[in-house]
Amino acid sequence: MNLTFRNAERKDTLLILQFIKELADYEKMLNEVVAVEATLETWIC
């Protein structure tokens, strides 16, 4: 299996937010997630 690393791009924000929410749900902290897709877009650019 080949792995490729790259910087996140604007098109990745929805997937990143999904990962954040899934981890928070696993940790029973979903109610503490304040990130939204627009915030992630700002941080990535």
C-alpha positions in Angstrom: 0.0 0.0 0.0 1.3 3.4 -1.0 0.6 6.4 1.2 0.8 10.0 -0.1 0.8 13.0 2.2 -0.3 16.4 1.0 -1.5 19.6 2.5 -5.3 19.9 3.0 -7.2 21.7 0.4 -10.5 23.6 0.4 -12.2 20.6 -1.1 -11.2 18.5 2.0 -13.1 20.6 4.6 -16.2 18.5 4.6 -14.2 15.3 5.1 -12.1 16.8 7.8 -15.2 18.1 9.7 -16.6 14.6 9.4 -13.5 13.1 11.0 -13.6 15.7 13.8 -17.3 14.9 14.5 -16.7 11.2 14.4 -13.8 11.4 16.9 -15.8 13.7 19.2 -18.7 11.3 19.1 -16.4 8.4 19.9 -15.1 10.4 22.9 -18.6 11.3 24.0 -17.8 15.0 23.3 -19.9 15.7 20.2 -21.8 18.5 21.9 -18.5 20.4 22.3 -17.7 20.6 18.6 -17.9 24.2 17.5 -16.1 23.8 14.1 -18.0 24.4 11.0 -17.0 24.0 7.3 -16.5 27.7 6.8 -14.1 27.9 9.8 -12.0 25.0 8.4 -11.9 26.7 5.0 -10.5 29.8 6.6 -7.8 27.8 8.5 -6.8 25.8 5.4 -6.3 28.7 3.0 
